[in-house]
Amino acid sequence: MQKKYFVFLLLPLFFLGCKSEEPQVKAVNAYIQNVSINGIFVSSGGTGYNLPIDSVVISIDFSEAIDKSKINPQHFYINNGIDTSFVVLDDTASHKLTFKIKKRLEYYTQYSLYISEGENLGVNLIDSYQFSFITQLDSTPKFAEISDDSLLTLVQKQTFRYFWDYGHPVSGLARERSGSGETVTIGGSGFGVLATLVAIERSFITRQQGFERLSTIVNFLNTKADRFHGVFAHWMNGTSGKVQPFSEKDNGADLVETAFMMEGLLTVQQYFKNGNREEKNMCDTIQKMWEDVEWNWFQQNGQQKLYWHWSPNYGWAMNMPVTGWNEALIVYILAAASPTYSIEKSVYDNGWTRNGAIRNGKTFYDILLPLGEDRGGPLFFTHYSFLGLDPRNLSDTYANYWMQNTAHTKINHRYCIANPKKNFGYSADCWGLTASDFPGGYTASSPNNDNGTIAPTAALSSFPYTPEESMRALHFFYYVLGDKIWGEYGFMDAFNLNKQWFSNSYLAIDEGPIIVMIENYRSGLLWNLFMQNENVRQGLGKLRFSF
């Protein structure tokens, strides 16, 4: 945590001058016209970023000539924790004070200079002026360097602890976030069951341990969890299985969250289907729950689209259709794949693609974006549906989905390098905008909604699409920022270098994709399993996908 304290600027004695014996002359009114730090303009109330710790030069332009021997330290000071005496560098410009801070400053520390109104520097300042600057990050490695392969394994193993150690003790499901107590999340738990398969394959846990946890989850979902036309709620109580309302009218079925869970369960089924009797029994239960989901009922009275929510109290009051382009492609894939409540292709065309209106076709940073909003939107669009659904050879009338996801990710990466909002830290090493916590709560960050917050899950879950760029980000997150964002369950949710804010939370929907997508990059494990499911293959064929 940053230390906060206030110290008056220590000034060389020659600044104070001697008391004049001559009659007092009323000081002329003046104001500050411009302030720059190392040549960069800083407005009053503004902040300069990434200043070197041993070379900070501040220039202040005044509207009138000043007397540099008459600095009043009570009205001209810096708040910090060290001696910050300075030396004047330019004695010739009568309207300008230029000085260099003498002492080496602390890394990544905010300093604020206050210039109060009133008599100072031989003039009467009619307005006060305050600005801040934050020094550069300490690039010294925070941990011993290991091979990239070992680092990927470490990230997967540490992150998996969120689901293994912090999973709900009764249901085994993933808590929505750290500190959420009884509240578990269906979509995030779907990501967690996929992560459990990774943990088995990577020998973080044994096959038997993994099976026992997954069996607990499957039995809980089948026997205790509230379902509405076969569909789970977004959140539920991890002990009772009762709905935990996401909002007042969102207290029933959530088709999208259920799709994320089914994506996970069908992959688990594929992994264990040829196992022992207990494992096969679990797979039979998964098949039952899969067949229970009434996908086409969520067309809301036969409309040519699927709806996200239904409530036993408020019916269709949420009235939110599932339309593209966003994270929910998997909903229509699974709805078409259902052996019991399947949708027609026309529902996909009219509902998801809006008869082709999901197309973009514009170029951003010299990259053609096939689908979605300009500059791509938050990166979780490229992750959630594609934890199991393999985009590498996936295409249809509307897009090549490998091209789509790769373009989306590269645009996000290049936006952060271009950094049009001048956010501190954005670079080829520090990038990735997606949904996460931020200093004001929770938001879906993107190039169109950029508040300066980077979430590690964005770049790390993009390893399949941008392996070199994601590895650079991983090195930065772990070696440079590791003392601030690496913890018990891997990388904490997000950080904002502008505001010196580092989340202390973990979210299931952000942690899970890191494990899964790194594994898809390394081995294709989850993609290969999910795409072997015969129902899934039939559904893709029904929608005329090539895969």
Secondary structure per residue as TSV (DSSP state, phi and psi in degrees):
chain	resnum	aa	ss	phi	psi
A	1	M	-	360.0	138.5
A	2	Q	-	-68.9	135.4
A	3	K	-	-80.6	140.0
A	4	K	-	-120.4	123.5
A	5	Y	-	-162.7	162.1
A	6	F	-	-120.2	132.0
A	7	V	-	-138.3	135.1
A	8	F	-	-69.7	146.1
A	9	L	-	-61.4	130.6
A	10	L	-	-87.8	120.0
A	11	L	-	-109.6	144.6
A	12	P	-	-59.7	144.6
A	13	L	G	-61.4	-29.1
A	14	F	G	-68.7	-12.1
A	15	F	G	-72.0	-22.5
A	16	L	T	-81.3	-26.2
A	17	G	-	68.9	176.9
A	18	C	-	-110.9	152.2
A	19	K	-	-69.3	128.0
A	20	S	-	-75.7	142.5
A	21	E	S	-86.8	-10.3
A	22	E	S	-78.9	161.9
A	23	P	-	-59.0	141.5
A	24	Q	-	-65.3	134.7
A	25	V	-	-112.3	130.6
A	26	K	-	-62.4	129.3
A	27	A	-	-67.3	141.8
A	28	V	-	-73.5	144.9
A	29	N	E	-70.1	141.4
A	30	A	E	-150.2	165.9
A	31	Y	-	-145.0	162.1
A	32	I	E	-84.7	126.0
A	33	Q	E	-92.0	-33.4
A	34	N	E	-161.7	140.8
A	35	V	E	-128.9	134.1
A	36	S	E	-132.9	145.6
A	37	I	E	-117.2	119.0
A	38	N	T	49.3	40.7
A	39	G	T	84.8	-1.4
A	40	I	E	-104.4	125.4
A	41	F	E	-62.5	138.2
A	42	V	-	-130.8	122.5
A	43	S	-	-76.9	163.9
A	44	S	T	-62.2	128.6
A	45	G	T	85.3	-3.9
A	46	G	-	-87.1	179.0
A	47	T	E	-137.7	135.6
A	48	G	E	-98.9	148.7
A	49	Y	E	-124.4	155.0
A	50	N	E	63.2	40.1
A	51	L	E	-79.4	139.6
A	52	P	-	-63.3	146.3
A	53	I	T	-75.8	-15.5
A	54	D	T	-121.2	12.2
A	55	S	-	-155.9	77.3
A	56	V	-	-111.3	116.6
A	57	V	E	-115.8	124.8
A	58	I	E	-114.8	130.6
A	59	S	E	-119.9	132.1
A	60	I	E	-124.3	122.0
A	61	D	E	-98.5	129.5
A	62	F	E	-108.6	158.4
A	63	S	S	-75.9	-19.0
A	64	E	S	-130.4	164.3
A	65	A	-	-63.9	141.9
A	66	I	-	-118.2	164.3
A	67	D	-	-112.0	106.5
A	68	K	T	-71.2	-8.5
A	69	S	T	-87.2	-1.1
A	70	K	-	-119.5	41.7
A	71	I	-	-72.5	130.7
A	72	N	-	-98.9	107.3
A	73	P	T	-66.3	-16.4
A	74	Q	T	-76.6	-15.9
A	75	H	S	-119.5	10.7
A	76	F	E	-149.2	94.9
A	77	Y	E	-152.3	163.2
A	78	I	E	-116.8	139.6
A	79	N	E	-95.4	127.5
A	80	N	S	-171.2	-166.8
A	81	G	S	-118.0	10.4
A	82	I	S	-139.1	169.5
A	83	D	-	-64.0	120.2
A	84	T	-	-123.3	43.4
A	85	S	-	-60.6	153.3
A	86	F	E	-136.0	169.1
A	87	V	E	-124.8	139.6
A	88	V	E	-73.8	133.5
A	89	L	-	-100.4	-23.1
A	90	D	-	-132.6	110.2
A	91	D	S	-100.8	3.7
A	92	T	S	-97.1	-35.0
A	93	A	-	-78.8	115.1
A	94	S	T	-70.8	-24.1
A	95	H	T	-100.7	7.2
A	96	K	E	-131.5	139.2
A	97	L	E	-114.8	117.4
A	98	T	E	-121.2	126.5
A	99	F	E	-144.2	157.5
A	100	K	E	-118.6	132.0
A	101	I	E	-70.4	129.2
A	102	K	-	-77.4	-42.3
A	103	K	S	-89.2	147.9
A	104	R	-	-60.9	128.5
A	105	L	-	-88.1	173.8
A	106	E	-	-85.2	149.8
A	107	Y	T	-65.0	146.8
A	108	Y	T	38.7	56.6
A	109	T	-	-127.0	141.1
A	110	Q	E	-92.6	131.4
A	111	Y	E	-120.4	140.7
A	112	S	E	-126.4	131.8
A	113	L	E	-102.7	127.6
A	114	Y	E	-113.3	127.3
A	115	I	E	-123.1	109.6
A	116	S	-	-85.1	154.5
A	117	E	S	-67.8	159.0
A	118	G	E	115.7	-172.7
A	119	E	E	-74.2	128.5
A	120	N	E	-167.7	143.0
A	121	L	T	57.2	28.2
A	122	G	T	78.8	7.2
A	123	V	E	-130.8	169.1
A	124	N	E	-105.3	103.6
A	125	L	E	-74.4	123.1
A	126	I	S	-86.2	-12.3
A	127	D	S	-137.9	150.9
A	128	S	-	-86.4	164.3
A	129	Y	E	-146.1	132.9
A	130	Q	E	-139.7	136.6
A	131	F	E	-149.6	165.4
A	132	S	E	-130.3	163.2
A	133	F	E	-147.1	148.9
A	134	I	E	-116.7	130.1
A	135	T	E	-77.8	168.3
A	136	Q	-	-64.4	157.3
A	137	L	-	-70.4	152.2
A	138	D	-	-82.2	111.1
A	139	S	-	-85.2	2.5
A	140	T	S	-61.2	130.5
A	141	P	-	-56.5	132.8
A	142	K	S	-87.3	-15.6
A	143	F	S	-136.0	158.6
A	144	A	-	-61.9	140.5
A	145	E	-	-72.0	136.3
A	146	I	-	-128.7	170.4
A	147	S	-	-65.9	156.2
A	148	D	H	-61.1	-39.2
A	149	D	H	-63.6	-42.0
A	150	S	H	-66.2	-35.1
A	151	L	H	-67.5	-41.5
A	152	L	H	-60.9	-43.1
A	153	T	H	-63.3	-42.4
A	154	L	H	-60.6	-44.2
A	155	V	H	-62.9	-45.5
A	156	Q	H	-61.9	-45.3
A	157	K	H	-66.5	-45.8
A	158	Q	H	-67.3	-40.4
A	159	T	H	-67.9	-35.8
A	160	F	H	-60.3	-26.2
A	161	R	H	-58.9	-26.5
A	162	Y	H	-58.7	-42.6
A	163	F	H	-83.3	-31.8
A	164	W	H	-84.8	-54.3
A	165	D	T	-79.3	-32.4
A	166	Y	S	-103.6	2.9
A	167	G	S	-60.7	153.7
A	168	H	-	-63.1	133.2
A	169	P	T	-68.0	-21.1
A	170	V	T	-94.6	-56.8
A	171	S	T	-85.3	-22.3
A	172	G	-	78.4	-5.3
A	173	L	-	-73.2	164.0
A	174	A	-	-83.1	130.2
A	175	R	B	-63.7	146.4
A	176	E	S	-56.7	-43.2
A	177	R	B	-157.3	168.0
A	178	S	T	-61.6	131.2
A	179	G	T	89.6	4.5
A	180	S	-	-86.8	-0.1
A	181	G	T	63.0	-116.2
A	182	E	T	-81.2	-12.9
A	183	T	E	-78.8	116.9
A	184	V	E	-113.0	157.6
A	185	T	E	-117.6	135.3
A	186	I	H	-74.5	-48.3
A	187	G	H	-62.5	-47.3
A	188	G	H	-62.0	-32.6
A	189	S	H	-71.4	-32.5
A	190	G	H	-61.1	-39.5
A	191	F	H	-66.1	-35.4
A	192	G	H	-67.5	-36.9
A	193	V	H	-68.8	-33.2
A	194	L	H	-64.5	-42.5
A	195	A	H	-62.3	-30.9
A	196	T	H	-65.7	-36.2
A	197	L	H	-64.6	-38.9
A	198	V	H	-61.1	-43.9
A	199	A	H	-62.1	-36.9
A	200	I	H	-65.9	-48.5
A	201	E	H	-64.7	-31.7
A	202	R	T	-91.2	3.5
A	203	S	T	63.5	28.8
A	204	F	S	-72.3	-32.2
A	205	I	S	-137.9	166.7
A	206	T	-	-83.5	164.6
A	207	R	H	-58.9	-41.5
A	208	Q	H	-65.1	-43.2
A	209	Q	H	-60.6	-44.0
A	210	G	H	-63.4	-44.0
A	211	F	H	-60.0	-44.6
A	212	E	H	-61.1	-41.9
A	213	R	H	-66.8	-44.7
A	214	L	H	-65.6	-37.2
A	215	S	H	-64.4	-39.7
A	216	T	H	-59.3	-45.9
A	217	I	H	-62.7	-48.5
A	218	V	H	-62.3	-44.8
A	219	N	H	-65.0	-38.6
A	220	F	H	-63.9	-46.7
A	221	L	H	-62.5	-36.1
A	222	N	H	-77.4	-34.4
A	223	T	H	-108.7	-24.9
A	224	K	T	-120.0	-28.8
A	225	A	S	-73.5	135.4
A	226	D	-	-60.0	136.4
A	227	R	E	-136.5	150.1
A	228	F	E	-130.6	108.0
A	229	H	T	54.8	38.8
A	230	G	T	82.1	1.9
A	231	V	E	-108.2	136.5
A	232	F	E	-82.5	163.7
A	233	A	-	-82.1	164.5
A	234	H	S	-62.8	-52.7
A	235	W	E	-120.6	151.8
A	236	M	E	-147.9	167.1
A	237	N	E	-76.9	127.5
A	238	G	T	-71.7	-13.9
A	239	T	T	-97.8	-46.6
A	240	S	T	-92.2	-24.6
A	241	G	-	81.8	2.5
A	242	K	-	-77.5	151.1
A	243	V	B	-59.0	135.2
A	244	Q	-	-107.9	106.7
A	245	P	-	-54.6	134.9
A	246	F	S	-79.5	-33.0
A	247	S	S	-155.2	178.6
A	248	E	S	-54.2	-49.1
A	249	K	S	-96.8	-4.6
A	250	D	-	-98.5	70.5
A	251	N	-	-127.2	30.8
A	252	G	S	-145.6	-129.8
A	253	A	E	-72.9	140.6
A	254	D	E	-128.5	105.3
A	255	L	H	-69.3	-35.1
A	256	V	H	-70.2	-47.7
A	257	E	H	-60.3	-38.5
A	258	T	H	-64.0	-38.2
A	259	A	H	-61.9	-39.2
A	260	F	H	-64.8	-38.1
A	261	M	H	-67.5	-43.1
A	262	M	H	-66.2	-35.4
A	263	E	H	-55.9	-42.3
A	264	G	H	-70.7	-45.7
A	265	L	H	-67.0	-38.4
A	266	L	H	-65.6	-31.9
A	267	T	H	-70.6	-41.3
A	268	V	H	-60.0	-43.8
A	269	Q	H	-58.2	-42.6
A	270	Q	H	-65.1	-35.5
A	271	Y	H	-69.2	-39.0
A	272	F	H	-104.6	0.8
A	273	K	T	-63.9	-24.8
A	274	N	T	-104.3	21.5
A	275	G	S	-85.8	-157.3
A	276	N	-	-75.8	-179.1
A	277	R	H	-59.5	-44.1
A	278	E	H	-62.9	-40.9
A	279	E	H	-66.3	-40.2
A	280	K	H	-66.3	-36.7
A	281	N	H	-62.0	-41.3
A	282	M	H	-61.3	-41.4
A	283	C	H	-64.4	-35.7
A	284	D	H	-63.9	-39.7
A	285	T	H	-65.7	-40.6
A	286	I	H	-59.7	-42.9
A	287	Q	H	-62.0	-40.1
A	288	K	H	-61.4	-48.3
A	289	M	H	-64.6	-36.8
A	290	W	H	-62.0	-44.7
A	291	E	H	-73.5	-17.9
A	292	D	H	-78.2	-18.2
A	293	V	-	-72.8	117.6
A	294	E	-	-89.8	73.5
A	295	W	G	-56.4	-46.6
A	296	N	G	-72.9	-16.7
A	297	W	G	-64.4	-27.1
A	298	F	G	-82.0	12.7
A	299	Q	G	-77.9	-0.1
A	300	Q	T	49.0	80.4
A	301	N	T	64.5	38.6
A	302	G	T	82.5	13.9
A	303	Q	-	-66.5	162.4
A	304	Q	S	-89.4	47.0
A	305	K	S	-164.0	159.4
A	306	L	-	-99.3	150.3
A	307	Y	B	-112.2	145.8
A	308	W	S	-71.8	-43.5
A	309	H	E	-127.1	154.9
A	310	W	E	-149.2	139.7
A	311	S	B	-120.8	137.9
A	312	P	T	-67.6	-19.0
A	313	N	T	-98.2	-36.0
A	314	Y	T	-117.3	4.5
A	315	G	B	58.7	-127.7
A	316	W	T	-93.5	22.3
A	317	A	T	-58.2	-32.0
A	318	M	T	-62.5	-36.9
A	319	N	-	51.6	45.7
A	320	M	-	-111.6	104.0
A	321	P	B	-69.2	151.3
A	322	V	-	-89.9	102.5
A	323	T	-	-128.0	150.9
A	324	G	S	-90.4	165.7
A	325	W	S	-103.0	127.9
A	326	N	S	-157.7	-148.4
A	327	E	S	-83.2	-0.9
A	328	A	-	-103.9	18.8
A	329	L	H	-53.6	-36.9
A	330	I	H	-59.9	-26.4
A	331	V	H	-61.3	-49.0
A	332	Y	H	-71.6	-34.1
A	333	I	H	-61.2	-48.7
A	334	L	H	-70.4	-35.6
A	335	A	H	-63.6	-37.6
A	336	A	H	-72.6	-28.7
A	337	A	H	-81.7	-14.7
A	338	S	-	-58.5	131.2
A	339	P	S	-78.6	-7.3
A	340	T	S	-123.1	-37.0
A	341	Y	S	-133.1	56.6
A	342	S	-	-79.6	151.6
A	343	I	-	-96.3	162.1
A	344	E	-	-87.7	161.9
A	345	K	H	-60.6	-31.4
A	346	S	H	-61.2	-29.2
A	347	V	H	-69.2	-39.8
A	348	Y	I	-63.2	-47.9
A	349	D	I	-64.8	-46.3
A	350	N	I	-78.5	-40.8
A	351	G	I	-83.1	-54.9
A	352	W	I	-78.8	-52.1
A	353	T	S	-86.3	-10.4
A	354	R	T	52.5	46.0
A	355	N	T	53.7	39.5
A	356	G	T	96.1	-3.5
A	357	A	T	-69.3	-10.1
A	358	I	T	-72.6	-13.0
A	359	R	E	-66.2	145.4
A	360	N	E	-111.2	-71.6
A	361	G	E	80.0	7.4
A	362	K	E	-95.0	168.1
A	363	T	E	-112.5	132.2
A	364	F	E	-130.4	127.0
A	365	Y	T	52.4	39.7
A	366	D	T	66.8	22.6
A	367	I	E	-122.2	127.1
A	368	L	E	-77.2	126.7
A	369	L	E	-106.4	112.0
A	370	P	E	-67.2	-41.8
A	371	L	E	-130.5	160.6
A	372	G	S	87.4	-171.1
A	373	E	S	-70.3	159.8
A	374	D	T	-55.9	136.7
A	375	R	T	66.6	7.0
A	376	G	-	98.0	-27.0
A	377	G	-	82.2	-173.7
A	378	P	-	-66.8	150.0
A	379	L	G	-73.1	-13.7
A	380	F	G	-65.6	-15.9
A	381	F	G	-58.7	-30.9
A	382	T	G	-89.7	-1.6
A	383	H	T	-110.9	-59.1
A	384	Y	G	-57.8	-49.8
A	385	S	G	-70.5	-20.9
A	386	F	G	-105.8	20.2
A	387	L	T	-70.8	-36.9
A	388	G	T	-110.7	-42.3
A	389	L	S	-67.5	119.7
A	390	D	-	-84.9	114.5
A	391	P	-	-85.3	-4.8
A	392	R	T	-60.6	-39.2
A	393	N	T	-121.9	21.8
A	394	L	-	-90.8	125.6
A	395	S	B	-155.0	159.3
A	396	D	-	-149.9	-162.7
A	397	T	S	-59.0	-27.7
A	398	Y	S	-95.4	-28.9
A	399	A	-	-167.8	159.7
A	400	N	B	-95.4	118.2
A	401	Y	H	-80.0	-21.4
A	402	W	H	-69.5	-43.1
A	403	M	H	-62.0	-42.6
A	404	Q	H	-60.1	-51.7
A	405	N	H	-69.1	-37.6
A	406	T	H	-67.3	-44.0
A	407	A	H	-61.9	-45.8
A	408	H	H	-56.9	-46.0
A	409	T	H	-67.8	-43.8
A	410	K	H	-65.9	-34.9
A	411	I	H	-64.8	-43.3
A	412	N	H	-59.5	-44.3
A	413	H	H	-62.0	-47.3
A	414	R	H	-70.7	-31.9
A	415	Y	H	-59.5	-44.8
A	416	C	H	-65.2	-34.2
A	417	I	H	-69.2	-44.3
A	418	A	H	-63.4	-37.9
A	419	N	-	49.3	60.8
A	420	P	T	-63.8	-22.3
A	421	K	T	-93.5	4.2
A	422	K	-	57.6	41.0
A	423	N	-	-72.8	138.4
A	424	F	T	-63.6	128.1
A	425	G	T	97.4	-25.2
A	426	Y	-	-56.2	131.7
A	427	S	S	-172.1	-177.4
A	428	A	S	-64.9	-18.5
A	429	D	S	-94.6	-22.2
A	430	C	S	-131.9	96.5
A	431	W	-	-151.5	166.4
A	432	G	-	123.2	104.2
A	433	L	-	-113.2	124.3
A	434	T	-	-158.6	-174.5
A	435	A	E	-71.6	134.0
A	436	S	E	-170.9	174.7
A	437	D	E	-65.9	154.0
A	438	F	E	-147.1	174.1
A	439	P	T	-56.8	-21.3
A	440	G	T	-103.3	6.5
A	441	G	E	139.7	-116.4
A	442	Y	E	-139.2	137.4
A	443	T	E	-155.0	162.2
A	444	A	E	-97.0	93.9
A	445	S	-	-74.1	146.6
A	446	S	B	-164.2	173.9
A	447	P	T	-58.5	-22.7
A	448	N	T	-94.1	-2.0
A	449	N	B	-148.5	70.9
A	450	D	-	-108.8	112.0
A	451	N	-	-110.1	12.1
A	452	G	S	92.2	8.3
A	453	T	-	-100.4	126.9
A	454	I	B	-105.8	134.0
A	455	A	-	-113.2	120.5
A	456	P	H	-53.2	-32.4
A	457	T	H	-58.9	-27.1
A	458	A	H	-63.5	-53.8
A	459	A	H	-75.3	-38.0
A	460	L	H	-72.8	-34.2
A	461	S	T	-78.2	-3.8
A	462	S	T	-100.1	10.5
A	463	F	T	-50.8	-39.8
A	464	P	T	-62.0	-31.2
A	465	Y	T	-90.4	-34.7
A	466	T	-	-136.8	67.4
A	467	P	H	-59.9	-43.2
A	468	E	H	-70.3	-44.6
A	469	E	H	-65.6	-38.2
A	470	S	H	-69.6	-35.2
A	471	M	H	-67.4	-38.9
A	472	R	H	-60.7	-42.0
A	473	A	H	-64.9	-42.1
A	474	L	H	-59.9	-44.0
A	475	H	H	-58.3	-44.0
A	476	F	I	-66.0	-48.1
A	477	F	I	-60.4	-41.2
A	478	Y	I	-84.1	-50.9
A	479	Y	I	-81.7	-37.9
A	480	V	I	-91.0	-45.8
A	481	L	S	-102.2	5.6
A	482	G	H	-58.0	-30.7
A	483	D	H	-70.8	-12.5
A	484	K	H	-110.8	-29.2
A	485	I	H	-124.8	-2.7
A	486	W	E	-99.1	129.1
A	487	G	E	-148.8	-153.2
A	488	E	T	-56.9	-37.8
A	489	Y	T	-116.0	34.6
A	490	G	E	91.7	-143.0
A	491	F	E	-79.7	131.5
A	492	M	-	-67.7	168.6
A	493	D	S	-63.6	-42.5
A	494	A	-	-166.4	170.2
A	495	F	E	-153.0	156.5
A	496	N	E	-134.7	104.2
A	497	L	T	-70.1	-27.5
A	498	N	T	-56.2	-43.6
A	499	K	T	-100.9	6.0
A	500	Q	T	51.6	43.0
A	501	W	E	-111.3	130.2
A	502	F	E	-131.0	119.2
A	503	S	-	-59.8	146.0
A	504	N	-	-111.8	19.6
A	505	S	-	-113.1	161.4
A	506	Y	-	-126.4	137.7
A	507	L	B	-119.1	134.2
A	508	A	H	-57.5	-42.1
A	509	I	H	-72.7	-13.0
A	510	D	H	-98.6	-33.1
A	511	E	H	-74.7	-43.7
A	512	G	H	-56.9	-49.7
A	513	P	H	-60.8	-27.2
A	514	I	H	-60.3	-49.4
A	515	I	H	-63.3	-47.9
A	516	V	H	-69.7	-46.8
A	517	M	H	-73.8	-30.9
A	518	I	H	-62.1	-39.5
A	519	E	H	-68.4	-39.5
A	520	N	H	-61.6	-35.5
A	521	Y	H	-66.0	-41.7
A	522	R	H	-77.8	-41.2
A	523	S	T	-136.3	-13.9
A	524	G	-	71.8	16.4
A	525	L	H	-52.9	-56.8
A	526	L	H	-70.9	-38.5
A	527	W	H	-58.9	-46.6
A	528	N	H	-64.0	-39.9
A	529	L	H	-68.7	-52.1
A	530	F	H	-60.4	-41.6
A	531	M	T	-73.3	-9.0
A	532	Q	T	-82.8	-13.5
A	533	N	-	-66.5	125.4
A	534	E	H	-64.7	-38.7
A	535	N	H	-62.3	-42.2
A	536	V	H	-62.3	-44.6
A	537	R	H	-63.1	-39.0
A	538	Q	H	-66.6	-39.3
A	539	G	H	-64.8	-42.2
A	540	L	H	-62.4	-40.0
A	541	G	H	-65.2	-39.4
A	542	K	H	-60.6	-36.9
A	543	L	T	-87.7	3.4
A	544	R	T	64.0	42.6
A	545	F	-	-85.7	146.4
A	546	S	B	-97.4	136.3
A	547	F	-	-151.2	360.0
